[in-house]
Amino acid sequence: MDEAQAAISALEQLGLTAYEARCFVALTRIPHGTAKEVGKVADIPRSRVYETVEKLQKKGLVAMEEGEPRTYQSVSIDSAIRILRKEYESYFETVERSLRQLEPAYKEAQQAVWAISDHEQVTGRVIDIVDGASDELVLILLDEGLLDEDVVAALADATERGVTLHVGTVVESVRERINDAEIDAVIFTTGLIEWFTSMSESPQIGRLLMADRGPVLVSATHDEQLPGVPNETAAWSDGIDHGFATFTERVLTYELKENVGDVYDETE
């Protein structure tokens, strides 16, 4: 796929029609053009160019110069990207607003255990839990491969807004990554964490997370199916009113009280 076709495909993904995308890309390749010239470059009928560039003009992506014949010119790439990004963000705002209005109120109060079978989805849920924390985060991390840039950024944001962060690990590279990112965290280790790490059979514990003594997540790592891509599954819950969540909360609370001591007591 050449650059022009790649740009056309991307613009279609952003909501432009096939003709709109082809006309706009055509206009970026020439200084300006008549409908005939645009149609030739875009490889679409001239009769369709008029209505297409009119739509692009309304979107703010094309300028028109009156004359005989009319000529058209695309806006600058910077302007186009700014316009498209704003439009794309508005789609997300509309979707979020509509979905939140549709979601039944009782759903927010549900306390169940949910399973996740994909590493990217596990990471997404970890970030959601971290982003939702207002007071305290406890993270036990036993695999450096599970501490990617997005998770590091979410942890940094949490500490900047005043959330107390405790990180349990025996993996030196994890400790270094936290320190290098200048994240304000209390890093600790325990016999339980060392025991988790010593187990060689698959699956292994990957990460445990708790936010504000409420939402919890426990993940396991399995043998990789693709080289360099973590194979991770997890279970998570929004509350601690049932076995899985209560057990996880009690384990993490015990570990902190035994190994963090007074620092932890101050958050109670």
Contacts in CASP RR format, 6 or more apart in sequence:
PFRMAT RR
TARGET T0000
AUTHOR 0000-0000-0000
METHOD contacts of the structure
MODEL  1
MDEAQAAISALEQLGLTAYEARCFVALTRIPHGTAKEVGKVADIPRSRVY
ETVEKLQKKGLVAMEEGEPRTYQSVSIDSAIRILRKEYESYFETVERSLR
QLEPAYKEAQQAVWAISDHEQVTGRVIDIVDGASDELVLILLDEGLLDED
VVAALADATERGVTLHVGTVVESVRERINDAEIDAVIFTTGLIEWFTSMS
ESPQIGRLLMADRGPVLVSATHDEQLPGVPNETAAWSDGIDHGFATFTER
VLTYELKENVGDVYDETE
1 9 0 8 1.000
4 25 0 8 1.000
4 29 0 8 1.000
7 21 0 8 1.000
7 25 0 8 1.000
7 28 0 8 1.000
8 18 0 8 1.000
8 21 0 8 1.000
8 22 0 8 1.000
8 25 0 8 1.000
9 21 0 8 1.000
11 20 0 8 1.000
11 21 0 8 1.000
11 24 0 8 1.000
11 25 0 8 1.000
11 84 0 8 1.000
12 18 0 8 1.000
12 21 0 8 1.000
14 84 0 8 1.000
14 87 0 8 1.000
14 88 0 8 1.000
16 24 0 8 1.000
17 52 0 8 1.000
17 55 0 8 1.000
19 42 0 8 1.000
19 44 0 8 1.000
19 48 0 8 1.000
19 52 0 8 1.000
20 52 0 8 1.000
20 55 0 8 1.000
20 56 0 8 1.000
20 59 0 8 1.000
22 42 0 8 1.000
22 43 0 8 1.000
22 44 0 8 1.000
23 38 0 8 1.000
23 39 0 8 1.000
23 42 0 8 1.000
23 44 0 8 1.000
23 49 0 8 1.000
23 52 0 8 1.000
23 53 0 8 1.000
23 56 0 8 1.000
23 62 0 8 1.000
24 56 0 8 1.000
24 61 0 8 1.000
24 62 0 8 1.000
24 74 0 8 1.000
24 80 0 8 1.000
25 42 0 8 1.000
26 38 0 8 1.000
26 39 0 8 1.000
26 41 0 8 1.000
26 42 0 8 1.000
27 33 0 8 1.000
27 38 0 8 1.000
27 53 0 8 1.000
27 62 0 8 1.000
27 72 0 8 1.000
27 73 0 8 1.000
27 74 0 8 1.000
28 74 0 8 1.000
28 77 0 8 1.000
29 41 0 8 1.000
30 37 0 8 1.000
30 38 0 8 1.000
30 41 0 8 1.000
31 73 0 8 1.000
32 65 0 8 1.000
32 71 0 8 1.000
32 72 0 8 1.000
32 73 0 8 1.000
33 71 0 8 1.000
33 72 0 8 1.000
33 73 0 8 1.000
34 69 0 8 1.000
34 70 0 8 1.000
34 71 0 8 1.000
34 72 0 8 1.000
35 46 0 8 1.000
35 49 0 8 1.000
35 50 0 8 1.000
35 53 0 8 1.000
35 69 0 8 1.000
35 70 0 8 1.000
35 72 0 8 1.000
36 46 0 8 1.000
36 49 0 8 1.000
36 69 0 8 1.000
38 49 0 8 1.000
38 53 0 8 1.000
38 72 0 8 1.000
39 45 0 8 1.000
39 46 0 8 1.000
39 49 0 8 1.000
42 49 0 8 1.000
44 52 0 8 1.000
53 62 0 8 1.000
53 64 0 8 1.000
53 72 0 8 1.000
56 62 0 8 1.000
57 63 0 8 1.000
57 64 0 8 1.000
59 83 0 8 1.000
59 87 0 8 1.000
60 75 0 8 1.000
60 83 0 8 1.000
61 74 0 8 1.000
61 75 0 8 1.000
61 80 0 8 1.000
61 83 0 8 1.000
62 72 0 8 1.000
62 73 0 8 1.000
62 74 0 8 1.000
62 75 0 8 1.000
63 72 0 8 1.000
63 73 0 8 1.000
63 74 0 8 1.000
63 75 0 8 1.000
64 70 0 8 1.000
64 71 0 8 1.000
64 72 0 8 1.000
64 73 0 8 1.000
65 71 0 8 1.000
65 72 0 8 1.000
65 73 0 8 1.000
74 80 0 8 1.000
75 83 0 8 1.000
110 238 0 8 1.000
111 237 0 8 1.000
111 238 0 8 1.000
111 239 0 8 1.000
111 241 0 8 1.000
111 242 0 8 1.000
111 245 0 8 1.000
112 237 0 8 1.000
112 238 0 8 1.000
112 242 0 8 1.000
113 235 0 8 1.000
113 236 0 8 1.000
113 237 0 8 1.000
113 242 0 8 1.000
113 244 0 8 1.000
113 245 0 8 1.000
114 235 0 8 1.000
114 236 0 8 1.000
114 237 0 8 1.000
115 233 0 8 1.000
115 234 0 8 1.000
115 235 0 8 1.000
116 122 0 8 1.000
116 125 0 8 1.000
116 233 0 8 1.000
116 234 0 8 1.000
116 235 0 8 1.000
116 236 0 8 1.000
117 233 0 8 1.000
118 232 0 8 1.000
118 233 0 8 1.000
119 229 0 8 1.000
119 230 0 8 1.000
119 231 0 8 1.000
119 232 0 8 1.000
122 217 0 8 1.000
122 219 0 8 1.000
122 232 0 8 1.000
122 233 0 8 1.000
122 234 0 8 1.000
123 146 0 8 1.000
123 148 0 8 1.000
123 150 0 8 1.000
123 151 0 8 1.000
124 150 0 8 1.000
125 217 0 8 1.000
125 234 0 8 1.000
125 236 0 8 1.000
126 151 0 8 1.000
126 154 0 8 1.000
126 207 0 8 1.000
126 209 0 8 1.000
126 217 0 8 1.000
127 150 0 8 1.000
127 151 0 8 1.000
127 154 0 8 1.000
129 209 0 8 1.000
129 211 0 8 1.000
129 215 0 8 1.000
129 217 0 8 1.000
129 236 0 8 1.000
130 137 0 8 1.000
130 151 0 8 1.000
130 154 0 8 1.000
130 155 0 8 1.000
130 157 0 8 1.000
130 158 0 8 1.000
130 209 0 8 1.000
130 211 0 8 1.000
131 154 0 8 1.000
131 157 0 8 1.000
131 158 0 8 1.000
132 211 0 8 1.000
132 215 0 8 1.000
133 158 0 8 1.000
133 163 0 8 1.000
133 211 0 8 1.000
133 212 0 8 1.000
134 163 0 8 1.000
134 212 0 8 1.000
135 163 0 8 1.000
135 164 0 8 1.000
135 212 0 8 1.000
135 267 0 8 1.000
136 163 0 8 1.000
136 164 0 8 1.000
136 165 0 8 1.000
136 166 0 8 1.000
136 211 0 8 1.000
136 212 0 8 1.000
136 213 0 8 1.000
136 267 0 8 1.000
137 155 0 8 1.000
137 158 0 8 1.000
137 163 0 8 1.000
137 164 0 8 1.000
137 165 0 8 1.000
137 166 0 8 1.000
137 209 0 8 1.000
137 210 0 8 1.000
137 211 0 8 1.000
138 166 0 8 1.000
138 208 0 8 1.000
138 209 0 8 1.000
138 210 0 8 1.000
138 211 0 8 1.000
138 252 0 8 1.000
138 256 0 8 1.000
139 155 0 8 1.000
139 165 0 8 1.000
139 166 0 8 1.000
139 167 0 8 1.000
139 168 0 8 1.000
139 207 0 8 1.000
139 208 0 8 1.000
139 209 0 8 1.000
140 167 0 8 1.000
140 168 0 8 1.000
140 169 0 8 1.000
140 193 0 8 1.000
140 196 0 8 1.000
140 205 0 8 1.000
140 207 0 8 1.000
140 208 0 8 1.000
140 209 0 8 1.000
140 252 0 8 1.000
140 255 0 8 1.000
141 147 0 8 1.000
141 167 0 8 1.000
141 168 0 8 1.000
141 169 0 8 1.000
141 171 0 8 1.000
141 174 0 8 1.000
141 206 0 8 1.000
141 207 0 8 1.000
142 169 0 8 1.000
142 170 0 8 1.000
142 171 0 8 1.000
142 193 0 8 1.000
142 196 0 8 1.000
142 197 0 8 1.000
142 204 0 8 1.000
142 205 0 8 1.000
142 206 0 8 1.000
142 207 0 8 1.000
143 171 0 8 1.000
143 204 0 8 1.000
143 206 0 8 1.000
143 207 0 8 1.000
143 221 0 8 1.000
143 230 0 8 1.000
144 171 0 8 1.000
144 173 0 8 1.000
144 174 0 8 1.000
144 177 0 8 1.000
145 230 0 8 1.000
146 206 0 8 1.000
146 207 0 8 1.000
146 219 0 8 1.000
146 221 0 8 1.000
146 230 0 8 1.000
146 232 0 8 1.000
147 174 0 8 1.000
147 177 0 8 1.000
147 178 0 8 1.000
152 177 0 8 1.000
152 178 0 8 1.000
152 181 0 8 1.000
152 183 0 8 1.000
155 165 0 8 1.000
155 178 0 8 1.000
155 181 0 8 1.000
155 183 0 8 1.000
155 185 0 8 1.000
156 181 0 8 1.000
156 182 0 8 1.000
156 183 0 8 1.000
158 165 0 8 1.000
159 165 0 8 1.000
159 183 0 8 1.000
159 184 0 8 1.000
159 185 0 8 1.000
164 186 0 8 1.000
164 267 0 8 1.000
165 183 0 8 1.000
165 184 0 8 1.000
165 185 0 8 1.000
165 186 0 8 1.000
166 185 0 8 1.000
166 186 0 8 1.000
166 187 0 8 1.000
166 188 0 8 1.000
166 256 0 8 1.000
166 260 0 8 1.000
166 264 0 8 1.000
167 174 0 8 1.000
167 175 0 8 1.000
167 178 0 8 1.000
167 185 0 8 1.000
167 186 0 8 1.000
167 187 0 8 1.000
167 188 0 8 1.000
168 187 0 8 1.000
168 188 0 8 1.000
168 189 0 8 1.000
168 190 0 8 1.000
168 193 0 8 1.000
168 255 0 8 1.000
169 175 0 8 1.000
169 187 0 8 1.000
169 189 0 8 1.000
169 193 0 8 1.000
170 189 0 8 1.000
170 193 0 8 1.000
170 194 0 8 1.000
170 197 0 8 1.000
171 197 0 8 1.000
175 187 0 8 1.000
178 185 0 8 1.000
178 187 0 8 1.000
186 260 0 8 1.000
186 263 0 8 1.000
188 255 0 8 1.000
188 256 0 8 1.000
188 259 0 8 1.000
188 260 0 8 1.000
189 259 0 8 1.000
190 255 0 8 1.000
190 258 0 8 1.000
190 259 0 8 1.000
192 251 0 8 1.000
192 255 0 8 1.000
193 255 0 8 1.000
196 204 0 8 1.000
196 205 0 8 1.000
199 205 0 8 1.000
202 221 0 8 1.000
202 222 0 8 1.000
202 223 0 8 1.000
203 220 0 8 1.000
203 221 0 8 1.000
203 222 0 8 1.000
203 233 0 8 1.000
204 220 0 8 1.000
204 221 0 8 1.000
205 218 0 8 1.000
205 219 0 8 1.000
205 220 0 8 1.000
205 221 0 8 1.000
206 219 0 8 1.000
206 220 0 8 1.000
206 221 0 8 1.000
206 232 0 8 1.000
207 217 0 8 1.000
207 218 0 8 1.000
207 219 0 8 1.000
208 216 0 8 1.000
208 217 0 8 1.000
208 218 0 8 1.000
208 219 0 8 1.000
208 248 0 8 1.000
208 251 0 8 1.000
208 252 0 8 1.000
209 215 0 8 1.000
209 216 0 8 1.000
209 217 0 8 1.000
209 218 0 8 1.000
210 216 0 8 1.000
210 217 0 8 1.000
210 248 0 8 1.000
210 249 0 8 1.000
210 252 0 8 1.000
213 240 0 8 1.000
213 249 0 8 1.000
213 253 0 8 1.000
214 238 0 8 1.000
214 239 0 8 1.000
214 240 0 8 1.000
214 245 0 8 1.000
214 249 0 8 1.000
215 236 0 8 1.000
215 237 0 8 1.000
215 238 0 8 1.000
215 239 0 8 1.000
216 236 0 8 1.000
216 237 0 8 1.000
216 239 0 8 1.000
216 240 0 8 1.000
216 244 0 8 1.000
216 245 0 8 1.000
216 248 0 8 1.000
216 249 0 8 1.000
216 252 0 8 1.000
217 234 0 8 1.000
217 235 0 8 1.000
217 236 0 8 1.000
217 237 0 8 1.000
218 234 0 8 1.000
218 235 0 8 1.000
218 236 0 8 1.000
218 244 0 8 1.000
218 248 0 8 1.000
219 232 0 8 1.000
219 233 0 8 1.000
219 234 0 8 1.000
220 232 0 8 1.000
220 233 0 8 1.000
220 234 0 8 1.000
221 230 0 8 1.000
221 231 0 8 1.000
221 232 0 8 1.000
222 231 0 8 1.000
222 232 0 8 1.000
222 233 0 8 1.000
223 231 0 8 1.000
224 230 0 8 1.000
224 231 0 8 1.000
225 231 0 8 1.000
235 244 0 8 1.000
237 244 0 8 1.000
237 245 0 8 1.000
239 245 0 8 1.000
240 246 0 8 1.000
240 248 0 8 1.000
240 249 0 8 1.000
256 264 0 8 1.000
257 264 0 8 1.000
257 265 0 8 1.000
END
